[in-house]
Amino acid sequence: MHLAAAEALAEVVPADSFDTAFMSNFLEHCRSREHVLDVLRSVWGVLRPGGSLLILGPNFRHCLKEYFDYFDHYLPLTEKAVVEALELTGFRLEVVRARTLPFTFRSRLPSWPWLVKLYLRLPMFWRFFGAQFFLVASKPPSAATRKLAA
């Protein structure tokens, strides 16, 4: 097991080690936009060419009243802002969904497992209850020799 800051993965993980990386409700905790870019560059370095990065996060546009109810949320991010950051770091976008899951499952609505499964199978309801974006980006297969701008 390794312990490292997300922007310093290269210190403990060899380059091109993973096919897939997943971030859930993470980027809004970064202290600055530059920190977000540093994290994405770091993930880029440990992904194999053709590898995927999946990102789930609260979409400020769809949960602005509750977004800062969490003390450790620093950056108000939307799917468009994260798409731009991914493109700046060389990722290619595969899937962009502005609304998927609710902001939280701690609400007056029940979150029984069978109901969550049903919700996930009915994307027509995401536009009413969804407040988190879901993105899939990939490191281009030809990225093996590409150097990232720091």
ZIQUI-V282813 format. One record per residue. N is the residue number from 1. RES is the residue in one small letter. D_FIRST is the distance of its C-alpha to the first C-alpha in whole Angstrom. Layout:
BEGIN
N:RES:D_FIRST
N:RES:D_FIRST
END
This chain:
BEGIN
1:m:0
2:h:4
3:l:7
4:a:10
5:a:13
6:a:14
7:e:17
8:a:15
9:l:13
10:a:14
11:e:13
12:v:10
13:v:11
14:p:14
15:a:17
16:d:18
17:s:15
18:f:15
19:d:19
20:t:18
21:a:16
22:f:17
23:m:18
24:s:20
25:n:22
26:f:20
27:l:22
28:e:25
29:h:23
30:c:23
31:r:25
32:s:28
33:r:28
34:e:27
35:h:24
36:v:24
37:l:25
38:d:22
39:v:19
40:l:21
41:r:22
42:s:18
43:v:17
44:w:20
45:g:19
46:v:16
47:l:18
48:r:20
49:p:24
50:g:25
51:g:22
52:s:22
53:l:21
54:l:22
55:i:23
56:l:24
57:g:26
58:p:29
59:n:32
60:f:34
61:r:37
62:h:37
63:c:35
64:l:37
65:k:38
66:e:35
67:y:32
68:f:32
69:d:33
70:y:29
71:f:29
72:d:26
73:h:27
74:y:28
75:l:29
76:p:32
77:l:31
78:t:32
79:e:32
80:k:34
81:a:32
82:v:29
83:v:31
84:e:32
85:a:29
86:l:27
87:e:31
88:l:31
89:t:27
90:g:29
91:f:27
92:r:30
93:l:30
94:e:31
95:v:31
96:v:32
97:r:33
98:a:34
99:r:34
100:t:32
101:l:30
102:p:32
103:f:31
104:t:30
105:f:30
106:r:32
107:s:35
108:r:39
109:l:38
110:p:36
111:s:33
112:w:33
113:p:31
114:w:34
115:l:35
116:v:32
117:k:32
118:l:36
119:y:35
120:l:33
121:r:35
122:l:38
123:p:37
124:m:41
125:f:40
126:w:37
127:r:39
128:f:40
129:f:37
130:g:35
131:a:33
132:q:30
133:f:30
134:f:28
135:l:27
136:v:26
137:a:26
138:s:26
139:k:25
140:p:28
141:p:28
142:s:30
143:a:28
144:a:26
145:t:29
146:r:29
147:k:28
148:l:27
149:a:29
150:a:28
END
